[in-house]
């Protein structure tokens, strides 16, 4: 067996001069349909320096990013699903890129379909990290909350120009979040989510899911997206770092798994098998989005999102220290 390849990076473009404390890092592939919303959202949170690792996009994503003054664009010798040491490259890159380019910096590491929501006490990520520094914190945790439409049919006539929060206004107010201070969380909240309802509906409707269920596991709905990168910092998985987060601050990532263009993303994931467990999550979604196109997605604890206050009232988003001037 050949040894896993080592990643070689090339910087295709540097971002313009940074004017914020936090650099954003993301791995992107064929995100042309979503990137304008992504960039607009994070610019509104005060991000002024983006580093995007383009995983061989073919839809104009790279060209779009190269034209953005605040975006640095990186290419790699490895593709997302290639082995790299003991990890897939897509996971390993979450450590390799910040270590090489952003050590000694605050880094916000998110996927292109993850939109950060801050507690209302912080209007920008700079304000948040200033408060965290004042309290001696170097990492912030986040819940990954699926945002979804009334039905998948609603997306058929929608445009990629439409705001994601307007198209997918629903989230689930999880009953219990078991995430003690400076520890790893429990996965019990998974049973509260829209994707667990979809799976239960498929099983109730007697869809043959037996072969899929042998390997299927719900994705971990937790993440540590905001880290100050020390020399020994590393991501131990796509969602966890070797620095355990405090329970004094909890962010939210609005996760837009469902959005116009999502069917193409599912097809690409199935074609490349680049994601966890041979893209098993996308195999489930491939069945679900065809069988449940008219099925109502909101459940008994679903709420409509309007502002961060809705997440705070549900106990999903909080900061237990106040803002400080950025």
Order of alpha helices (4+ residues) and beta strands (2+ residues): beta-beta-alpha-beta-alpha-beta-beta-beta-alpha-beta-beta-alpha-beta-alpha-beta-alpha-alpha-beta-beta-alpha-alpha-beta-alpha-beta
